[in-house]
Amino acid sequence: MIEKNRLYAVPLDNVLWHKSSYTANNGNCVEMAAVPGLPAIAIRDSKNPEIPALRSDADQVRSFIHALAADALVDA
């Protein structure tokens, strides 16, 4: 398990952000980046990059993306 204090103390100023290749040119998308030194992914709104990024365990993000691709999300 990732230690929460350590995760949020990691600066994201110099990370390489990635957008989906399916992104339209309207700016409505999310960007993802690996969190340096941790098995985590940062996710931010490309329209508002100054807002703090959501950070999550890399395996959880991977599982979420696979569930989206398989249309396997279940309403709670």
C-alpha positions, 0 to 999 in steps of 0.5 A, a space after each residue: 500500500 502506498 503511504 498517503 503522506 509520501 504520495 501527496 508530497 511528490 512534486 509533479 512539476 517536471 513530469 511528462 503528461 500524456 493525453 489519449 490519442 483519441 483526444 479532440 482538439 477542443 481541450 476536453 480531456 484528461 492527462 496522465 503521468 507516472 508519479 516519480 519514485 512511486 507505483 502511482 499515476 497522476 490524473 489531471 484535467 487538461 483544461 485546468 492543469 493548475 488544479 491539483 492532480 488526482 493520484 492513485 495506485 497504478 494497478 487501480 488505474 490500470 484496472 479502471 481503464 480495462 473495465 472502461 474498455 470492456 464496458 464492464 463498469 457496474 452502477 452502484 
